[in-house]
Amino acid sequence: MGPLEGVKVIDMTTVLMGPYATQMLGDYGADVIKVETPDGDVTRLIGPTRHAGMGPVFLNTNRSKRGIVLDLKKPAGRDAVLRLIASADVLVYNIRPQAMARLQLGYDVVSKINPRLVYAGVFGFGQDGPYAAKPAYDDLIQGATALPALMAQTNDGVPRYVPNALVDRIVGLTAVGAICASLVHRDRTGRGQRVDIPMFETMASFVMGDHMGGLTYEPPLDKGGYARHLSRDRRPYKTSDGYICVIVYNDKQWENFFKATGRDDLRRDPTFSTFAGRATNINTVYAELARIFETRTTAEWAELLAKADVPVMPMHDLESILEDPHLVATGFFPVVNHPSEGPIRSMKVSAAWSDTPVECLRLAPRLNEHGAEVLHEAGFSADEIAALVRDGVTTAATD
């Protein structure tokens, strides 16, 4: 059932960052209970869809969970979620802490109900700085951590965001690590704690870990930046009939490349033959490689470089990656039958454990699909559940 079997998580997150983190916890075996408003997570509406409220972004970020609707702005809804929290190991939220305080669900409140609770917040900014109460989204944090500026530097001078919810995914991954570390601490001491995972600080570390460069030193040695990453020629190489992804990195790989291509002239040139020479002249190196790769087809290069043990991969698009022979062989994109959506393409859990293998047993829930079940487990009677439905605190499960 996975390494986190027995861990109960209350998931009060929406959109991508928090749901991605809690999906991973569920994939790893935790019992994740996703609490939604009566309107549901907004990603339910991102199409295309077969049925309203079951869009692909929601389906691919909310598996391995049970779903319940509770209107937390109503006192009975808040009381209900507190009853769920009382027996939980982890609470994850991604609204601003100030909003949690307004809901009377701050750490000062819930820790009195459940001192063993790991109270994890994924939100925009650390709470000891002037941005503490600011809203934050992926695009904003990309911009604030220099990613569009780096994109402009490596392309046509126009700043652009990375075409992926990079911040949400990275901060979600960071949250999983922080939550698991907090559970280890809790198991050692018996005490839970509050853990904050801010987007801005997380991404500042992520980006600047590569690009701090000479700014690492006082006084600075340069204006920062990792030259290889910032080379305009660091891109898939054009072949005579397409593109291919190749990196010739260490000395052994370069020696193999020289032999495979018959380029003894480059072997004798210190610009190419030494790591220091390549690092200092990276634009020259990439430009020459670009010229070389245009001389053969993609298939010819793939075969030649594989035999020479030079790292090479195809350049996929969103459709061709589904047919990648390795991913096909490992069954990474299984087609599964969703109870309401029919056949859908899912993705395997990428990590593997020798003693606690994981298997996705729950696909993304319909709105309030498990509401009555979860409330019953928390000690609510049938009459109490009916009253919550009548008062609009929760809803009947969607058909």
C-alpha positions as CSV (number, residue, x, y, z in Angstrom):
1,M,0.0,0.0,0.0
2,G,3.0,2.3,-0.1
3,P,5.5,3.7,2.4
4,L,3.0,6.2,3.8
5,E,0.3,3.7,4.5
6,G,-1.5,4.7,7.7
7,V,-0.8,8.4,7.3
8,K,-4.0,10.5,7.1
9,V,-3.8,13.8,5.2
10,I,-6.5,16.6,5.1
11,D,-6.0,18.3,1.8
12,M,-7.3,21.9,1.8
13,T,-5.6,22.9,-1.4
14,T,-6.7,24.0,-4.8
15,V,-5.3,24.5,-8.3
16,L,-1.8,22.9,-8.8
17,M,0.8,23.4,-6.2
18,G,-0.9,21.9,-3.2
19,P,-2.9,19.3,-5.1
20,Y,0.3,18.1,-6.8
21,A,2.0,17.7,-3.4
22,T,-1.0,15.9,-1.8
23,Q,-1.4,13.6,-4.9
24,M,2.2,12.5,-4.3
25,L,1.5,11.8,-0.7
26,G,-1.6,9.7,-1.8
27,D,0.5,7.9,-4.4
28,Y,2.9,7.0,-1.7
29,G,0.1,5.4,0.3
30,A,-1.4,8.1,2.5
31,D,-5.1,8.4,2.9
32,V,-5.7,11.9,1.4
33,I,-9.0,13.5,2.0
34,K,-9.5,16.4,-0.4
35,V,-11.8,19.1,1.0
36,E,-13.5,21.3,-1.6
37,T,-15.9,24.2,-1.6
38,P,-19.4,23.5,-3.0
39,D,-18.1,25.0,-6.3
40,G,-15.2,22.6,-6.4
41,D,-11.5,23.0,-7.3
42,V,-11.3,25.5,-10.2
43,T,-9.1,23.1,-12.2
44,R,-12.2,20.9,-12.6
45,L,-13.2,23.5,-15.2
46,I,-10.0,23.5,-17.3
47,G,-10.9,21.5,-20.5
48,P,-11.3,19.7,-22.7
49,T,-13.7,17.5,-20.7
50,R,-16.1,14.6,-21.3
51,H,-18.2,15.7,-18.3
52,A,-18.5,19.0,-16.5
53,G,-16.1,19.3,-13.6
54,M,-13.7,16.5,-14.6
55,G,-11.1,18.3,-16.7
56,P,-7.7,16.8,-17.4
57,V,-5.7,19.1,-15.1
58,F,-7.9,18.0,-12.2
59,L,-7.7,14.3,-13.2
60,N,-3.9,14.4,-13.4
61,T,-3.4,16.2,-10.1
62,N,-6.0,14.7,-7.8
63,R,-5.8,10.9,-8.1
64,S,-5.1,8.8,-4.9
65,K,-7.6,10.9,-2.9
66,R,-11.0,10.8,-1.5
67,G,-13.2,13.9,-2.0
68,I,-15.6,15.7,0.3
69,V,-17.4,19.1,0.0
70,L,-17.5,21.4,3.1
71,D,-18.4,25.1,3.1
72,L,-15.8,26.3,5.6
73,K,-17.3,29.8,5.8
74,K,-20.2,28.2,7.6
75,P,-19.7,27.4,11.3
76,A,-20.9,23.8,10.8
77,G,-18.5,23.4,8.0
78,R,-15.6,24.6,10.1
79,D,-16.7,22.3,12.9
80,A,-16.8,19.4,10.6
81,V,-13.3,19.9,9.2
82,L,-12.0,20.3,12.8
83,R,-13.5,16.8,13.5
84,L,-11.6,15.5,10.5
85,I,-8.4,17.2,11.6
86,A,-8.6,15.7,15.1
87,S,-7.6,12.3,13.8
88,A,-5.3,13.4,11.0
89,D,-1.5,13.3,10.7
90,V,-1.1,16.1,8.2
91,L,-3.1,19.2,7.1
92,V,-2.0,20.9,3.9
93,Y,-3.4,24.2,2.8
94,N,-2.3,26.7,0.1
95,I,-4.3,29.9,0.8
96,R,-2.5,32.7,2.6
97,P,-2.0,32.1,6.4
98,Q,-4.1,35.3,7.0
99,A,-7.0,33.6,5.3
100,M,-6.6,30.5,7.4
101,A,-6.7,32.7,10.5
102,R,-9.9,34.4,9.3
103,L,-11.4,30.9,9.0
104,Q,-10.2,30.2,12.6
105,L,-8.2,27.4,11.3
106,G,-4.7,28.8,12.1
107,Y,-2.0,26.6,13.7
108,D,-2.8,28.1,17.1
109,V,-6.3,26.7,16.9
110,V,-5.8,23.3,15.3
111,S,-2.6,22.4,17.3
112,K,-4.7,22.5,20.5
113,I,-7.1,20.0,18.9
114,N,-4.4,17.8,17.6
115,P,-0.9,18.4,19.0
116,R,0.6,15.7,16.7
117,L,-0.6,17.4,13.5
118,V,1.9,18.4,10.8
119,Y,0.4,21.7,9.7
120,A,1.9,22.4,6.2
121,G,1.3,25.6,4.3
122,V,2.3,26.1,0.7
123,F,1.9,29.8,-0.2
124,G,3.6,32.8,-1.8
125,F,6.1,34.3,0.7
126,G,7.8,33.7,4.0
127,Q,5.9,35.3,6.8
128,D,8.7,37.4,8.2
129,G,9.1,39.7,5.2
130,P,7.2,42.6,3.7
131,Y,5.5,40.3,1.0
132,A,4.0,38.1,3.7
133,A,0.3,38.9,2.8
134,K,0.8,39.3,-1.0
135,P,-1.0,36.9,-3.4
136,A,1.2,34.7,-5.5
137,Y,0.9,32.7,-8.7
138,D,3.3,30.7,-10.8
139,D,3.8,33.4,-13.4
140,L,4.5,36.0,-10.7
141,I,7.1,33.9,-9.0
142,Q,8.8,32.9,-12.2
143,G,9.2,36.6,-13.0
144,A,10.4,37.5,-9.5
145,T,13.0,34.8,-9.6
146,A,14.6,35.9,-12.9
147,L,13.3,33.1,-15.1
148,P,11.8,35.4,-17.9
149,A,15.0,37.5,-17.8
150,L,17.1,34.4,-18.3
151,M,14.8,33.2,-21.1
152,A,15.2,36.6,-22.8
153,Q,19.0,36.4,-22.4
154,T,19.1,33.0,-24.2
155,N,16.7,33.8,-27.0
156,D,15.5,37.0,-28.8
157,G,15.6,39.4,-25.9
158,V,11.9,39.1,-25.1
159,P,11.1,37.9,-21.6
160,R,8.9,34.8,-21.5
161,Y,7.6,32.5,-18.9
162,V,8.5,28.8,-19.0
163,P,5.6,27.0,-20.7
164,N,4.9,24.8,-17.7
165,A,3.6,25.4,-14.1
166,L,7.2,25.1,-13.0
167,V,6.9,26.9,-9.7
168,D,3.8,25.0,-8.6
169,R,5.4,21.7,-9.4
170,I,8.8,22.4,-7.8
171,V,7.2,23.9,-4.6
172,G,4.8,21.0,-4.5
173,L,7.8,18.6,-4.6
174,T,9.5,20.6,-1.9
175,A,6.4,20.4,0.3
176,V,6.4,16.6,0.0
177,G,9.9,16.5,1.4
178,A,9.2,19.0,4.1
179,I,6.1,17.1,5.2
180,C,7.8,13.7,5.3
181,A,10.7,15.2,7.3
182,S,8.1,16.6,9.7
183,L,6.5,13.2,10.1
184,V,9.9,11.7,11.0
185,H,10.3,14.4,13.6
186,R,6.8,13.8,14.9
187,D,7.4,10.1,15.2
188,R,10.6,10.7,17.2
189,T,9.2,13.3,19.6
190,G,5.4,12.9,19.6
191,R,5.0,16.5,18.6
192,G,3.7,17.9,15.4
193,Q,4.6,21.4,14.1
194,R,3.9,24.1,11.6
195,V,5.9,24.0,8.4
196,D,5.8,26.8,5.8
197,I,6.9,26.2,2.2
198,P,7.0,29.6,0.5
199,M,7.0,29.8,-3.3
200,F,9.3,32.8,-3.6
201,E,12.1,31.6,-1.4
202,T,11.9,28.0,-2.7
203,M,12.3,29.2,-6.3
204,A,14.9,31.8,-5.5
205,S,17.0,28.9,-4.2
206,F,16.2,26.7,-7.2
207,V,17.2,29.3,-9.8
208,M,20.1,30.9,-8.0
209,G,21.7,27.6,-7.2
210,D,22.6,27.4,-10.8
211,H,23.1,31.1,-11.6
212,M,24.6,32.7,-8.4
213,G,28.0,32.4,-10.1
214,G,30.4,35.1,-9.1
215,L,27.7,36.8,-7.0
216,T,28.4,34.0,-4.5
217,Y,31.5,35.9,-3.4
218,E,31.9,39.3,-1.6
219,P,32.8,41.3,-3.4
220,P,31.3,39.7,-6.5
221,L,33.5,38.2,-9.1
222,D,31.0,38.8,-11.9
223,K,27.3,39.5,-12.5
224,G,26.2,35.9,-12.0
225,G,24.9,33.3,-14.4
226,Y,26.0,29.8,-15.5
227,A,27.6,30.3,-18.9
228,R,26.6,26.9,-20.3
229,H,23.0,27.3,-19.4
230,L,22.9,30.8,-20.8
231,S,24.5,30.0,-24.2
232,R,22.1,30.8,-27.0
233,D,23.2,27.7,-28.8
234,R,22.3,25.4,-25.8
235,R,19.3,23.8,-27.6
236,P,18.3,20.7,-29.4
237,Y,20.5,20.3,-32.5
238,K,19.1,20.5,-36.0
239,T,19.9,17.4,-38.1
240,S,19.5,17.0,-41.8
241,D,15.9,15.9,-41.2
242,G,14.8,17.0,-37.8
243,Y,16.2,17.6,-34.3
244,I,18.1,15.6,-31.7
245,C,19.1,16.2,-28.0
246,V,22.8,15.5,-27.3
247,I,25.1,16.5,-24.5
248,V,28.8,15.8,-24.8
249,Y,30.0,16.7,-21.3
250,N,32.9,14.9,-19.7
251,D,36.4,14.2,-21.2
252,K,35.5,10.5,-21.9
253,Q,32.4,11.5,-23.8
254,W,34.3,14.0,-25.9
255,E,37.0,11.4,-26.7
256,N,34.3,9.0,-27.9
257,F,32.7,11.8,-29.9
258,F,36.0,12.7,-31.6
259,K,36.5,9.0,-32.6
260,A,32.9,8.5,-33.8
261,T,33.0,11.6,-36.0
262,G,36.6,11.4,-37.1
263,R,37.3,14.9,-35.8
264,D,41.0,14.6,-34.8
265,D,41.3,18.3,-35.5
266,L,39.0,19.0,-32.5
267,R,40.9,16.5,-30.3
268,R,44.0,18.5,-30.8
269,D,42.3,21.9,-30.2
270,P,42.4,22.9,-26.5
271,T,39.1,24.7,-26.9
272,F,37.4,21.3,-27.3
273,S,39.8,18.8,-25.7
274,T,39.8,20.1,-22.1
275,F,37.0,20.8,-19.7
276,A,38.4,24.2,-18.9
277,G,38.7,25.1,-22.6
278,R,35.1,24.1,-23.3
279,A,33.7,26.0,-20.3
280,T,35.6,29.1,-21.3
281,N,34.5,28.9,-25.0
282,I,31.1,27.3,-24.6
283,N,29.4,29.4,-27.3
284,T,32.2,28.3,-29.8
285,V,31.8,24.7,-28.8
286,Y,28.0,24.7,-29.2
287,A,28.2,26.5,-32.5
288,E,30.6,23.9,-33.9
289,L,28.5,21.0,-32.7
290,A,25.4,22.6,-34.4
291,R,27.3,22.6,-37.7
292,I,28.4,19.0,-37.2
293,F,24.9,17.7,-36.4
294,E,23.4,19.2,-39.6
295,T,25.4,16.7,-41.6
296,R,23.4,13.5,-40.8
297,T,19.9,12.4,-40.2
298,T,18.4,12.1,-36.7
299,A,18.3,8.3,-37.0
300,E,21.9,8.2,-38.1
301,W,23.1,10.3,-35.2
302,A,21.0,8.3,-32.7
303,E,22.6,5.1,-33.8
304,L,26.1,6.5,-34.0
305,L,26.1,8.2,-30.6
306,A,24.5,5.3,-28.8
307,K,27.2,3.0,-30.1
308,A,29.8,5.6,-28.9
309,D,28.2,5.9,-25.5
310,V,27.6,9.6,-26.0
311,P,24.4,10.8,-24.2
312,V,21.6,11.2,-26.7
313,M,17.8,11.4,-26.5
314,P,15.0,12.2,-29.0
315,M,13.3,15.5,-29.0
316,H,9.7,14.6,-28.3
317,D,6.5,16.6,-28.6
318,L,3.4,16.1,-26.5
319,E,2.2,13.3,-28.7
320,S,5.4,11.4,-29.6
321,I,6.4,11.1,-25.9
322,L,3.4,8.8,-25.4
323,E,5.1,6.4,-27.9
324,D,8.6,6.6,-26.5
325,P,9.8,3.0,-26.5
326,H,11.2,3.2,-22.9
327,L,8.0,4.6,-21.5
328,V,5.9,2.1,-23.5
329,A,8.1,-0.8,-22.1
330,T,7.7,0.4,-18.5
331,G,4.0,1.1,-18.9
332,F,4.3,4.7,-17.8
333,F,1.2,5.9,-19.5
334,P,-1.4,3.2,-18.7
335,V,-5.0,3.6,-20.0
336,V,-7.3,3.0,-17.1
337,N,-11.1,3.1,-16.7
338,H,-12.3,6.0,-14.6
339,P,-15.7,5.4,-13.0
340,S,-17.3,8.5,-14.6
341,E,-14.9,9.5,-17.4
342,G,-14.3,6.1,-19.0
343,P,-10.9,5.3,-20.5
344,I,-8.3,7.9,-19.6
345,R,-4.5,7.9,-19.9
346,S,-2.8,8.0,-16.5
347,M,0.8,8.1,-15.4
348,K,2.7,5.7,-13.1
349,V,4.3,6.8,-9.9
350,S,7.9,7.5,-10.9
351,A,9.5,6.4,-7.7
352,A,9.8,2.7,-6.8
353,W,10.3,0.9,-3.5
354,S,11.6,-2.6,-3.0
355,D,9.5,-3.4,0.2
356,T,6.5,-1.0,-0.1
357,P,5.5,-0.9,-3.8
358,V,2.9,1.6,-4.7
359,E,-0.2,1.2,-7.0
360,C,-2.7,3.9,-7.8
361,L,-6.0,2.5,-6.5
362,R,-8.1,5.7,-6.6
363,L,-8.6,7.9,-9.6
364,A,-9.6,11.6,-9.2
365,P,-12.9,11.9,-7.3
366,R,-16.1,13.4,-8.5
367,L,-17.2,16.4,-6.4
368,N,-18.1,15.1,-2.9
369,E,-17.8,11.5,-4.1
370,H,-16.7,10.3,-0.7
371,G,-18.4,12.9,1.5
372,A,-20.8,10.7,3.4
373,E,-18.1,8.0,3.8
374,V,-15.6,10.4,5.2
375,L,-18.1,12.1,7.6
376,H,-19.3,8.7,8.8
377,E,-15.7,7.7,9.6
378,A,-15.3,10.9,11.6
379,G,-18.3,9.9,13.8
380,F,-21.1,11.8,12.1
381,S,-24.5,10.0,12.2
382,A,-26.8,9.7,9.2
383,D,-29.0,12.4,10.6
384,E,-26.1,14.7,11.1
385,I,-24.9,14.2,7.6
386,A,-28.4,14.8,6.3
387,A,-28.6,18.1,8.2
388,L,-25.3,19.2,6.7
389,V,-26.7,18.6,3.3
390,R,-29.9,20.4,4.1
391,D,-28.0,23.4,5.4
392,G,-25.7,23.7,2.4
393,V,-22.6,22.8,4.4
394,T,-22.0,19.9,2.1
395,T,-23.8,18.5,-0.9
396,A,-25.0,15.2,-2.2
397,A,-22.5,13.3,-4.3
398,T,-22.6,14.2,-8.0
399,D,-23.9,11.4,-10.2
